[in-house]
Amino acid sequence: MSGLVAGKVAIVTGAGSGIGRASALAFMREGAKVVVSDLNDVAGKETAQLIKDAGGEAVFQHCDIADEAQVEALVAKAVDAFGRLDCAHNNAGAPGEGASIVNDTVENFDFNYAVNLKGAWLSMKYVARQLIAQGDGGAIVTTSSFAGLEGVRNSGAYVAAKHGVIGLTKTGAIELASKNIRVNAVCPGPIGTALLMSAIGDNDAARDHMEKMTLLRRFGEPGEIANAAVWLCSDQASYVTGVAFPVDGGMAAA
């Protein structure tokens, strides 16, 4: 890729680590000014500094995506810092606790709803409002999951939320097409983030099982998801909207 989003302003949520950090850096490499957002101020500021050290432009804004006022303030920060907003990778999310449907808790379900579904809706809502106000279109990409495309044992609350993200994506695409705003989702398979690798630890059987779920027999890299998000926000994807785009090593085809 080369200059795919040159001159654009992008928001990336959950940008303190993993896919979000890779995405923020990818947007910078492709020419965008980046509004870096995370709950973890230290990690988020580190990402913003990495962008600056590489010669890019970035600002950091703390944001809990489940808090409407904070999401509204995040979008306002982009406009205040850079004068406008062109695209967003609404990436922030969290897996919650793993539990079967019959043993899950209301607290875990509510957590997944608040962060993974309501947070995605709030992010889409306020980004879309700004893009509509500007009047010249834009693009929104939300991180769903392979769990948004199929069932996953002992992950019912997370699966329900990530399926909901795809429903929001399709509805957003329908509602915003007349404003020239494209809305898509990326659906990562198992990605070798520090969070996932820590969760697997020394469990070789779990690692082998997850690799074998993919046709390519490996974990993905955060940058592979980031590249998809940047492309979907670029003019090269100008005829793509309403798509739940698997970046999963072939899991969806297996």
Secondary structure, DSSP 8 states (H G I E B T S, - for coil): --STTTT-EEEESSTTSHHHHHHHHHHHHTT-EEEEEES-HHHHHHHHHHHHHTT--EEEEE--TT-HHHHHHHHHHHHHHHS---EEEE--------B-TTT--HHHHHHHIIIIIIHHHHHHHHHHHHHHHHTS-EEEEEE--GGGTS--TTBHHHHHHHHHHHHHHHHHHHHHGGGTEEEEEEEE-SB--HHHHHHHTT-HHHHHHHHHTSTT-S-B-HHHHHHHHHHHHSGGGTT--S-EEEESTTGGG-
